[in-house]
């Protein structure tokens, strides 16, 4: 991999609530360092130092970002089988100290995140209505045929004599600044990119899931990137051993071919009744308006959560000893690389 670092998320504030793929990414590592409640500015300094050391030693880094504000939250050094991750105080799923702190700003942070997730859930219900329009106009036989043809094209008779591994991640997140993704970074070294086009409900996720399953059964390792809005859906798979990826290239992560070997796979064109967009234009426009309104409300709540959590972090920073922090950074670095 020519890239010294790839970037992704393992958590999401989604329509299904807070979803974490921590265990999928860290569960196989021999050395995991857990931080809890470190302010993001300190976390960033610690992780940046680890990345510098990794680069100097010729190792790769996988940078993990916070789904609220895109700050650095963790790093994995694959060659050292090691990783470090910071759990914010509002993430108390494993009984971290944040769950029992009597802090009003922390309570407000969690309340705003919960409100954002409810708005995302409302948006999901609206999105379901959007999907129904296209589902009712789908030729599922044609969709199955396209999937089979694609599996034959990208995998065919290729088989590796090992057990394929699937790892779950997010390439993007619904942040305080709106949707953000690392698709370009994650696919920078990929020779063949398939841009999957379609509409809500046209089976893009099912298409990707079936290819991922076939690839894993053939012994290939599969990076599975879920939709940050609806984690039950897939948005991208990367097969680095085959030097290819396929990803949902529709809004809010719409891309178009920019390299000679990039290729579009258009499910709408292949399997949806002609002129469905035109036939249901009025209904779709109304649905999109309601959907975007709920997403906007959710984003506003994320911004409020960030404001309150910044106050929590300021309080912690006022008590941090620079000398003790320097010692901790040195110990962490030695733990990973020695």
Secondary structure as a PSIPRED ss2 file (coil, helix, strand):
# PSIPRED VFORMAT (PSIPRED V4.0)

   1 X C   1.000  0.000  0.000
   2 X C   1.000  0.000  0.000
   3 X C   1.000  0.000  0.000
   4 X C   1.000  0.000  0.000
   5 X E   0.000  0.000  1.000
   6 X E   0.000  0.000  1.000
   7 X E   0.000  0.000  1.000
   8 X E   0.000  0.000  1.000
   9 X E   0.000  0.000  1.000
  10 X C   1.000  0.000  0.000
  11 X E   0.000  0.000  1.000
  12 X E   0.000  0.000  1.000
  13 X E   0.000  0.000  1.000
  14 X E   0.000  0.000  1.000
  15 X C   1.000  0.000  0.000
  16 X C   1.000  0.000  0.000
  17 X E   0.000  0.000  1.000
  18 X E   0.000  0.000  1.000
  19 X E   0.000  0.000  1.000
  20 X E   0.000  0.000  1.000
  21 X C   1.000  0.000  0.000
  22 X H   0.000  1.000  0.000
  23 X H   0.000  1.000  0.000
  24 X H   0.000  1.000  0.000
  25 X H   0.000  1.000  0.000
  26 X H   0.000  1.000  0.000
  27 X C   1.000  0.000  0.000
  28 X C   1.000  0.000  0.000
  29 X C   1.000  0.000  0.000
  30 X C   1.000  0.000  0.000
  31 X E   0.000  0.000  1.000
  32 X E   0.000  0.000  1.000
  33 X E   0.000  0.000  1.000
  34 X E   0.000  0.000  1.000
  35 X E   0.000  0.000  1.000
  36 X E   0.000  0.000  1.000
  37 X C   1.000  0.000  0.000
  38 X C   1.000  0.000  0.000
  39 X C   1.000  0.000  0.000
  40 X H   0.000  1.000  0.000
  41 X H   0.000  1.000  0.000
  42 X H   0.000  1.000  0.000
  43 X H   0.000  1.000  0.000
  44 X H   0.000  1.000  0.000
  45 X H   0.000  1.000  0.000
  46 X H   0.000  1.000  0.000
  47 X H   0.000  1.000  0.000
  48 X H   0.000  1.000  0.000
  49 X H   0.000  1.000  0.000
  50 X H   0.000  1.000  0.000
  51 X H   0.000  1.000  0.000
  52 X H   0.000  1.000  0.000
  53 X H   0.000  1.000  0.000
  54 X H   0.000  1.000  0.000
  55 X H   0.000  1.000  0.000
  56 X H   0.000  1.000  0.000
  57 X C   1.000  0.000  0.000
  58 X C   1.000  0.000  0.000
  59 X C   1.000  0.000  0.000
  60 X C   1.000  0.000  0.000
  61 X E   0.000  0.000  1.000
  62 X E   0.000  0.000  1.000
  63 X E   0.000  0.000  1.000
  64 X E   0.000  0.000  1.000
  65 X E   0.000  0.000  1.000
  66 X C   1.000  0.000  0.000
  67 X C   1.000  0.000  0.000
  68 X C   1.000  0.000  0.000
  69 X C   1.000  0.000  0.000
  70 X C   1.000  0.000  0.000
  71 X C   1.000  0.000  0.000
  72 X E   0.000  0.000  1.000
  73 X E   0.000  0.000  1.000
  74 X E   0.000  0.000  1.000
  75 X E   0.000  0.000  1.000
  76 X E   0.000  0.000  1.000
  77 X E   0.000  0.000  1.000
  78 X H   0.000  1.000  0.000
  79 X H   0.000  1.000  0.000
  80 X H   0.000  1.000  0.000
  81 X C   1.000  0.000  0.000
  82 X E   0.000  0.000  1.000
  83 X E   0.000  0.000  1.000
  84 X E   0.000  0.000  1.000
  85 X E   0.000  0.000  1.000
  86 X E   0.000  0.000  1.000
  87 X E   0.000  0.000  1.000
  88 X C   1.000  0.000  0.000
  89 X C   1.000  0.000  0.000
  90 X C   1.000  0.000  0.000
  91 X C   1.000  0.000  0.000
  92 X C   1.000  0.000  0.000
  93 X C   1.000  0.000  0.000
  94 X C   1.000  0.000  0.000
  95 X C   1.000  0.000  0.000
  96 X C   1.000  0.000  0.000
  97 X H   0.000  1.000  0.000
  98 X H   0.000  1.000  0.000
  99 X H   0.000  1.000  0.000
 100 X C   1.000  0.000  0.000
 101 X C   1.000  0.000  0.000
 102 X C   1.000  0.000  0.000
 103 X C   1.000  0.000  0.000
 104 X H   0.000  1.000  0.000
 105 X H   0.000  1.000  0.000
 106 X H   0.000  1.000  0.000
 107 X H   0.000  1.000  0.000
 108 X H   0.000  1.000  0.000
 109 X H   0.000  1.000  0.000
 110 X H   0.000  1.000  0.000
 111 X H   0.000  1.000  0.000
 112 X H   0.000  1.000  0.000
 113 X H   0.000  1.000  0.000
 114 X H   0.000  1.000  0.000
 115 X H   0.000  1.000  0.000
 116 X H   0.000  1.000  0.000
 117 X H   0.000  1.000  0.000
 118 X H   0.000  1.000  0.000
 119 X H   0.000  1.000  0.000
 120 X H   0.000  1.000  0.000
 121 X H   0.000  1.000  0.000
 122 X H   0.000  1.000  0.000
 123 X H   0.000  1.000  0.000
 124 X H   0.000  1.000  0.000
 125 X H   0.000  1.000  0.000
 126 X H   0.000  1.000  0.000
 127 X H   0.000  1.000  0.000
 128 X H   0.000  1.000  0.000
 129 X H   0.000  1.000  0.000
 130 X H   0.000  1.000  0.000
 131 X H   0.000  1.000  0.000
 132 X H   0.000  1.000  0.000
 133 X H   0.000  1.000  0.000
 134 X H   0.000  1.000  0.000
 135 X H   0.000  1.000  0.000
 136 X C   1.000  0.000  0.000
 137 X C   1.000  0.000  0.000
 138 X E   0.000  0.000  1.000
 139 X C   1.000  0.000  0.000
 140 X H   0.000  1.000  0.000
 141 X H   0.000  1.000  0.000
 142 X H   0.000  1.000  0.000
 143 X H   0.000  1.000  0.000
 144 X H   0.000  1.000  0.000
 145 X H   0.000  1.000  0.000
 146 X H   0.000  1.000  0.000
 147 X H   0.000  1.000  0.000
 148 X H   0.000  1.000  0.000
 149 X H   0.000  1.000  0.000
 150 X H   0.000  1.000  0.000
 151 X H   0.000  1.000  0.000
 152 X H   0.000  1.000  0.000
 153 X H   0.000  1.000  0.000
 154 X H   0.000  1.000  0.000
 155 X C   1.000  0.000  0.000
 156 X C   1.000  0.000  0.000
 157 X C   1.000  0.000  0.000
 158 X C   1.000  0.000  0.000
 159 X C   1.000  0.000  0.000
 160 X C   1.000  0.000  0.000
 161 X C   1.000  0.000  0.000
 162 X C   1.000  0.000  0.000
 163 X C   1.000  0.000  0.000
 164 X C   1.000  0.000  0.000
 165 X C   1.000  0.000  0.000
 166 X E   0.000  0.000  1.000
 167 X E   0.000  0.000  1.000
 168 X E   0.000  0.000  1.000
 169 X E   0.000  0.000  1.000
 170 X E   0.000  0.000  1.000
 171 X C   1.000  0.000  0.000
 172 X E   0.000  0.000  1.000
 173 X E   0.000  0.000  1.000
 174 X E   0.000  0.000  1.000
 175 X E   0.000  0.000  1.000
 176 X C   1.000  0.000  0.000
 177 X C   1.000  0.000  0.000
 178 X E   0.000  0.000  1.000
 179 X E   0.000  0.000  1.000
 180 X E   0.000  0.000  1.000
 181 X E   0.000  0.000  1.000
 182 X C   1.000  0.000  0.000
 183 X H   0.000  1.000  0.000
 184 X H   0.000  1.000  0.000
 185 X H   0.000  1.000  0.000
 186 X H   0.000  1.000  0.000
 187 X C   1.000  0.000  0.000
 188 X C   1.000  0.000  0.000
 189 X C   1.000  0.000  0.000
 190 X C   1.000  0.000  0.000
 191 X C   1.000  0.000  0.000
 192 X E   0.000  0.000  1.000
 193 X E   0.000  0.000  1.000
 194 X E   0.000  0.000  1.000
 195 X E   0.000  0.000  1.000
 196 X E   0.000  0.000  1.000
 197 X E   0.000  0.000  1.000
 198 X C   1.000  0.000  0.000
 199 X C   1.000  0.000  0.000
 200 X C   1.000  0.000  0.000
 201 X C   1.000  0.000  0.000
 202 X C   1.000  0.000  0.000
 203 X C   1.000  0.000  0.000
 204 X H   0.000  1.000  0.000
 205 X H   0.000  1.000  0.000
 206 X H   0.000  1.000  0.000
 207 X H   0.000  1.000  0.000
 208 X H   0.000  1.000  0.000
 209 X H   0.000  1.000  0.000
 210 X H   0.000  1.000  0.000
 211 X H   0.000  1.000  0.000
 212 X H   0.000  1.000  0.000
 213 X H   0.000  1.000  0.000
 214 X H   0.000  1.000  0.000
 215 X H   0.000  1.000  0.000
 216 X H   0.000  1.000  0.000
 217 X H   0.000  1.000  0.000
 218 X C   1.000  0.000  0.000
 219 X C   1.000  0.000  0.000
 220 X C   1.000  0.000  0.000
 221 X C   1.000  0.000  0.000
 222 X E   0.000  0.000  1.000
 223 X E   0.000  0.000  1.000
 224 X E   0.000  0.000  1.000
 225 X E   0.000  0.000  1.000
 226 X E   0.000  0.000  1.000
 227 X C   1.000  0.000  0.000
 228 X C   1.000  0.000  0.000
 229 X C   1.000  0.000  0.000
 230 X C   1.000  0.000  0.000
 231 X C   1.000  0.000  0.000
 232 X C   1.000  0.000  0.000
 233 X C   1.000  0.000  0.000
 234 X E   0.000  0.000  1.000
 235 X E   0.000  0.000  1.000
 236 X E   0.000  0.000  1.000
 237 X E   0.000  0.000  1.000
 238 X E   0.000  0.000  1.000
 239 X E   0.000  0.000  1.000
 240 X H   0.000  1.000  0.000
 241 X H   0.000  1.000  0.000
 242 X H   0.000  1.000  0.000
 243 X C   1.000  0.000  0.000
 244 X E   0.000  0.000  1.000
 245 X E   0.000  0.000  1.000
 246 X E   0.000  0.000  1.000
 247 X E   0.000  0.000  1.000
 248 X E   0.000  0.000  1.000
 249 X C   1.000  0.000  0.000
 250 X C   1.000  0.000  0.000
 251 X C   1.000  0.000  0.000
 252 X C   1.000  0.000  0.000
 253 X C   1.000  0.000  0.000
 254 X C   1.000  0.000  0.000
 255 X C   1.000  0.000  0.000
 256 X C   1.000  0.000  0.000
 257 X C   1.000  0.000  0.000
 258 X C   1.000  0.000  0.000
 259 X C   1.000  0.000  0.000
 260 X C   1.000  0.000  0.000
 261 X C   1.000  0.000  0.000
 262 X C   1.000  0.000  0.000
 263 X E   0.000  0.000  1.000
 264 X E   0.000  0.000  1.000
 265 X E   0.000  0.000  1.000
 266 X E   0.000  0.000  1.000
 267 X H   0.000  1.000  0.000
 268 X H   0.000  1.000  0.000
 269 X H   0.000  1.000  0.000
 270 X H   0.000  1.000  0.000
 271 X H   0.000  1.000  0.000
 272 X E   0.000  0.000  1.000
 273 X C   1.000  0.000  0.000
 274 X C   1.000  0.000  0.000
 275 X C   1.000  0.000  0.000
 276 X H   0.000  1.000  0.000
 277 X H   0.000  1.000  0.000
 278 X H   0.000  1.000  0.000
 279 X H   0.000  1.000  0.000
 280 X C   1.000  0.000  0.000
 281 X H   0.000  1.000  0.000
 282 X H   0.000  1.000  0.000
 283 X H   0.000  1.000  0.000
 284 X H   0.000  1.000  0.000
 285 X H   0.000  1.000  0.000
 286 X H   0.000  1.000  0.000
 287 X H   0.000  1.000  0.000
 288 X H   0.000  1.000  0.000
 289 X H   0.000  1.000  0.000
 290 X H   0.000  1.000  0.000
 291 X H   0.000  1.000  0.000
 292 X H   0.000  1.000  0.000
 293 X H   0.000  1.000  0.000
 294 X H   0.000  1.000  0.000
 295 X H   0.000  1.000  0.000
 296 X H   0.000  1.000  0.000
 297 X H   0.000  1.000  0.000
 298 X H   0.000  1.000  0.000
 299 X H   0.000  1.000  0.000
 300 X H   0.000  1.000  0.000
 301 X H   0.000  1.000  0.000
 302 X H   0.000  1.000  0.000
 303 X H   0.000  1.000  0.000
 304 X H   0.000  1.000  0.000
 305 X H   0.000  1.000  0.000
 306 X H   0.000  1.000  0.000
 307 X H   0.000  1.000  0.000
 308 X H   0.000  1.000  0.000
 309 X H   0.000  1.000  0.000
 310 X H   0.000  1.000  0.000
 311 X H   0.000  1.000  0.000
 312 X H   0.000  1.000  0.000
 313 X H   0.000  1.000  0.000
 314 X H   0.000  1.000  0.000
 315 X H   0.000  1.000  0.000
 316 X H   0.000  1.000  0.000
 317 X H   0.000  1.000  0.000
 318 X C   1.000  0.000  0.000
 319 X C   1.000  0.000  0.000
 320 X C   1.000  0.000  0.000
 321 X C   1.000  0.000  0.000
 322 X H   0.000  1.000  0.000
 323 X H   0.000  1.000  0.000
 324 X H   0.000  1.000  0.000
 325 X H   0.000  1.000  0.000
 326 X H   0.000  1.000  0.000
 327 X H   0.000  1.000  0.000
 328 X H   0.000  1.000  0.000
 329 X H   0.000  1.000  0.000
 330 X H   0.000  1.000  0.000
 331 X H   0.000  1.000  0.000
 332 X H   0.000  1.000  0.000
 333 X H   0.000  1.000  0.000
 334 X H   0.000  1.000  0.000
 335 X H   0.000  1.000  0.000
 336 X H   0.000  1.000  0.000
 337 X H   0.000  1.000  0.000
 338 X C   1.000  0.000  0.000
